[in-house]
């Protein structure tokens, strides 16, 4: 009888259906007058995933933590009111470009800033974790990086983190969260990779099995990364270009 612990996770595609309704292309389609039934949900899901790069941008612009939270929350409240859809178009490019431009316009509008209701007022708003946002911002390097560059860097890292979060969710659904955490160590920026033999002893698996599991994890991660990037661009033809761009940002 085979040892079930040595079997790689099947990584069910239960989350695949979500992506069909959470793409930036869905929002663009609604803006062009096509079916908009899923556009609001798509926009909200994208905002939930990518709020921190905007928060970091506002903080680097010199806003206090409280004002940055209020400003970011009010911005998302306005986005989710639906007024953004008529202004969204393929000419405005990728979701990150559109979102940053919209935020810059929002911050520049003195009247709206003065009259905006705190934390979105009575409008539906994206639930932001203010403590998490400020804790993350406290770790940002104190250098001369401009708000725009900081935004691009945090966008890139958020894309990578979202792909890892999706992968962790898949392992957890298979009841293999402990396995994920051990294999994740081979792809961690915070610690050096352990030896295959070390993890094998810990998990009770042959060294070659650990190597195979790590390879499968990386392959699945690459698939999920492409899927995540596809959510933020207009079409699949832009995925490779966006990957190259994000790698340049992270390498700068």
C-alpha positions, 0 to 999 in steps of 0.5 A, spaced: 500 500 500 502 506 498 504 511 503 498 517 502 503 522 505 508 521 499 502 523 494 502 530 492 496 534 493 491 534 488 490 541 488 483 541 486 481 547 482 475 549 486 477 556 486 478 556 478 470 559 477 472 565 481 477 568 476 471 568 471 468 573 474 473 577 478 477 579 472 479 586 470 476 585 463 469 584 466 469 591 468 472 593 462 466 589 458 461 593 463 464 599 461 463 598 454 456 597 455 456 589 455 453 585 460 455 588 467 452 583 472 459 581 474 462 587 474 461 590 481 463 583 484 469 583 480 471 590 481 470 589 489 474 583 489 480 586 485 480 592 490 480 587 496 486 584 493 490 590 491 488 596 497 495 596 500 499 598 494 494 604 494 495 605 502 502 605 501 502 610 495 498 615 500 502 614 506 508 616 502 505 622 499 506 625 506 499 623 509 498 621 516 496 613 518 489 615 519 488 620 513 491 615 509 486 610 511 480 615 511 483 617 504 484 610 501 477 607 504 473 613 501 477 612 494 474 605 494 467 607 496 467 612 490 470 606 486 464 601 488 459 606 487 459 605 480 461 611 477 468 609 475 465 604 470 464 609 464 471 612 465 474 605 464 476 603 458 482 599 454 485 605 453 487 606 460 491 600 460 492 595 466 488 595 472 494 597 476 495 603 471 487 605 471 487 605 479 493 609 480 490 614 476 484 614 479 487 615 486 491 621 483 485 624 481 481 623 487 487 626 491 487 632 487 480 633 488 480 638 494 473 639 494 471 632 494 477 631 499 474 636 504 467 633 503 468 626 503 465 622 508 470 618 513 471 611 511 466 611 506 460 614 509 454 610 508 456 607 502 459 600 501 466 600 502 472 595 502 474 592 509 481 595 510 485 592 515 488 599 518 493 595 523 495 591 518 496 596 513 500 601 518 504 595 520 506 593 513 508 600 512 512 601 518 517 596 514 518 600 508 525 602 507 526 609 509 529 612 502 528 617 497 523 612 493 517 616 490 510 614 491 509 612 484 515 607 485 513 605 492 506 603 489 509 599 483 514 595 488 508 593 492 503 592 486 509 587 484 509 584 491 502 583 492 501 579 485 506 574 488 503 574 495 496 573 492 498 567 488 502 564 494 495 565 498 491 562 493 496 556 493 496 555 500 488 555 500 488 549 495 493 545 500 489 547 506 483 544 502 486 538 501 488 538 509 495 539 507 497 545 510 503 543 514 506 540 508 505 547 504 508 550 510 514 546 510 515 546 502 514 553 502 520 554 505 524 552 499 521 559 496 522 564 502 525 570 501 526 570 509 530 564 510 535 560 506 532 554 503 533 547 508 535 541 505 531 536 502 533 531 507 532 535 513 524 536 510 524 529 508 526 527 515 521 532 518 515 529 514 517 522 514 518 522 506 524 520 502 528 525 499 526 524 492 519 525 494 520 532 497 524 534 491 518 532 487 513 535 491 517 542 491 517 541 483 510 540 483 509 546 488 513 551 484 509 549 477 503 550 480 505 556 483 507 559 476 500 557 474 497 561 479 501 567 478 499 567 471 492 566 473 492 572 478 496 577 473 490 575 468 485 578 473 489 585 472 490 585 465 485 586 459 486 579 456 491 573 456 495 576 451 498 581 456 500 576 461 507 575 459 508 582 458 506 584 465 510 578 468 516 581 465 514 588 467 513 586 474 520 582 474 523 589 472 520 592 478 522 587 483 529 587 480 530 595 480 
